Amino acid sequence: MKAAGPLKVWMVCGEESGDQLGAGLAAALKQRLGSDGVSFGGVGGERLAHEGLQSLFPLSDIAVMGFIAPIMRLPTLIRRVYQTVKAIVAAQPDVLVIIDSPDFTHAVAKRVRKRLPTLPIVDYVSPSVWAWRPGRARKMAAYVDHLLALLPFEPEAHRQLGGPPCTYVGHRLIEKLPLLRGERKIGHPLASPPALLVLPGSRRSEISRLLTVFGETLGQLHDRGLRFDLVLPAVRHLEDEIRQGVAAWKTPPRIVLGEEAKLQTFQQADAALAASGTVTLELALAGVPMVVAYRVSNIESAILRRLITAPSAVLANLILGRNAIPEFIQQDCTVENLSAALAPLLSETPERREQIAALTDVEARMLTGDETPSERAARIVIDMAGQGRG
């Protein structure tokens, strides 16, 4: 049995999103145990540093994405894995929490399990085993003692796939619900003209593949006599490209920049045309009916067709267990398909009412009761740490 004292929680994340989750967890742990009742160590970024975690090395050393970048940084990544493992073994914490970034964090967890077989290991954020490489779930059970899921269908997915014990703690977007929706309720009356959001993505590759087809879709709706107040939230580093790309649109969009401005447009939107991604879950929780589209390169498409097993690329559809939100991927992402699906959302139609009902169901399935996702996660981490101390 370990000596009493502050609970020693080590966290290891690999990128900015994990740093955000870890900081929320750290704050919730301090709220439950008191600032003197818990101490932190591990790998994190600025937000975790603010909560008291002194990172072993800069997060930028391991925060790499894509296929080529990790290969180029492989020697550094390997060195940082072993440095992290060595530090954890030396520190003898009460619990280890790995957060997302499985290529790095799971490499650490596997090696820690061999060196410290009784140390409880908690994984915060499930890899997408329900979408591709389902065999990872069973393998994780050998070195993860409990999994904290962000999506409500993930515990059942891991149960079916033989994964580790899994609890739905909630997505951090639940904590942003007031910012996403403001004072409005789902199913608010349409504005005249309706406010239509266009969200072509936050990456240059997404913009290059979607901006033209989005513009042509909106132009076709304009030609059919439909009118709308068009707003396009943009990331600052792509502002110039986006402004050039929309210059010839028949209905010029109002371009807004920054996260705060984007959230304000969500609070006012009546419908959206969006690239597939986390933004579609933001829209769903904001109660904004949408049409979703995505295009990748032909090579990426061929690879993904072989790997992806999920029935939808839209998280809200996966949460519902049915494709209530129209999505058009790759060759189906055409002006005709997009305009046919988007037009009914711009007036009071059965299609609009059906999607609003589905979005209400998404919220009901994602809510976490009296606890925030961070508070739920903290409670489970404390329970797991207690098992290690016992």
C-alpha positions, 0 to 999 in steps of 0.5 A, spaced: 500 500 500 502 506 498 503 512 503 498 517 504 499 524 501 497 528 495 494 524 490 500 523 484 496 523 477 501 523 471 498 525 465 501 524 458 498 528 452 500 529 445 497 535 442 493 541 443 486 538 444 489 533 449 492 539 453 485 542 453 482 535 456 487 534 461 487 541 463 479 540 465 480 534 468 486 537 472 481 543 474 476 538 476 481 534 480 483 540 484 476 542 485 474 535 488 481 534 492 483 541 494 489 544 491 494 540 496 490 534 495 493 532 488 499 533 484 501 532 477 506 530 472 507 528 465 507 531 458 502 537 457 502 544 454 500 551 456 493 549 459 496 543 463 502 548 465 497 553 468 494 547 472 500 545 475 503 540 471 511 541 469 511 538 462 517 533 461 519 536 454 515 541 450 509 538 447 511 541 440 516 535 440 511 530 439 505 534 436 505 532 429 500 530 424 499 526 418 503 520 414 509 523 413 511 528 419 511 522 424 516 518 419 520 524 419 520 525 426 521 518 428 527 518 432 525 524 436 518 521 438 522 514 440 526 518 444 521 522 448 517 515 449 522 512 453 524 518 456 516 519 459 516 511 461 523 512 465 520 518 468 513 515 470 517 509 473 521 513 477 515 517 480 511 511 481 504 515 481 498 513 483 495 513 476 497 514 469 492 518 465 493 518 457 490 523 453 488 521 445 494 521 440 494 514 441 501 513 436 505 516 442 500 515 448 499 508 447 506 507 446 508 509 453 502 506 456 504 499 453 511 500 456 509 502 463 504 496 464 511 492 463 515 496 468 509 497 473 504 492 472 499 494 478 499 502 476 492 503 474 492 506 467 486 510 464 485 512 457 481 519 456 479 519 449 477 512 445 481 511 438 476 510 433 475 503 433 468 503 431 470 507 424 477 503 423 482 498 425 477 495 430 482 490 433 485 495 437 480 495 442 482 488 444 489 489 444 488 496 449 485 491 454 492 489 456 494 495 458 488 500 459 484 499 465 479 504 464 477 508 458 473 515 458 469 515 452 467 522 449 461 519 445 455 515 448 456 509 443 463 508 445 462 503 451 457 499 447 462 498 441 468 496 446 464 491 449 462 488 443 470 488 440 473 486 447 476 492 449 477 495 456 472 497 461 469 503 458 465 509 461 461 515 457 464 521 461 461 526 455 464 530 450 467 537 452 462 540 447 457 539 452 461 544 457 460 549 451 453 548 450 451 555 452 456 558 448 454 554 442 446 556 443 446 562 446 439 563 449 435 560 443 432 553 444 432 548 438 427 549 433 426 556 434 422 560 428 426 561 422 429 568 420 427 572 414 431 571 410 434 565 414 441 565 416 445 560 413 452 558 415 457 556 410 463 552 413 468 549 408 473 547 413 479 549 417 485 546 412 487 548 406 486 542 402 478 542 405 478 549 402 481 547 395 476 541 394 469 544 397 469 552 396 467 551 389 462 546 389 459 550 395 459 556 391 456 553 385 450 550 390 449 556 393 448 559 386 443 554 384 439 556 390 439 563 388 437 562 381 431 558 384 429 564 387 431 562 394 434 568 399 438 567 405 443 571 409 450 568 408 455 567 413 462 564 413 466 563 419 473 562 417 480 561 420 485 567 420 491 564 416 486 562 410 482 568 410 485 571 404 484 564 400 477 564 402 476 571 400 478 570 393 474 564 393 468 567 394 469 573 390 464 571 385 459 568 389 452 570 387 450 571 394 457 574 397 458 571 404 459 575 410 466 573 413 467 572 420 474 571 424 476 567 430 472 562 435 468 567 439 465 570 432 464 563 430 460 561 436 456 567 435 454 565 428 452 558 431 447 562 436 444 566 430 444 560 424 438 557 421 441 552 417 448 550 415 452 547 409 459 544 412 465 540 411 465 533 415 468 534 422 468 536 429 464 542 427 458 538 425 457 536 432 458 543 434 452 544 429 448 539 432 448 541 439 447 548 437 441 545 434 442 548 427 440 543 421 445 542 416 448 538 410 455 535 410 460 534 405 467 532 404 472 530 399 479 527 399 484 526 394 483 519 390 489 516 393 486 517 400 479 515 398 482 508 395 485 507 402 479 510 406 474 505 403 478 499 405 479 501 412 473 505 414 467 501 417 463 506 420 456 507 416 457 515 417 462 520 417 458 525 421 458 524 429 451 526 430 449 520 425 453 515 429 450 517 436 443 517 433 444 510 430 441 512 423 443 517 418 438 523 420 443 528 417 444 528 409 452 527 408 455 527 401 462 524 400 467 524 395 463 522 388 456 524 391 459 531 393 455 534 387 451 541 386 445 537 385 445 533 391 447 538 396 442 543 393 437 538 393 438 537 401 439 544 403 433 547 400 428 544 404 432 546 410 431 554 409 423 553 410 418 550 414 418 543 411 417 536 414 425 535 412 427 541 417 422 538 422 425 531 422 432 534 423 430 538 428 427 532 432 434 528 431 438 534 433 434 534 440 435 527 440 443 528 439 443 533 445 439 528 450 444 522 448 450 526 450 448 530 456 451 528 463 446 530 468 449 534 474 456 532 472 460 536 467 464 531 463 471 533 466 467 532 473 465 525 471 472 524 468 475 526 475 471 522 479 473 515 475 480 517 475 480 518 483 476 511 483 482 508 479 487 511 483 484 508 489 485 501 487 492 503 485 493 505 493 489 499 496 
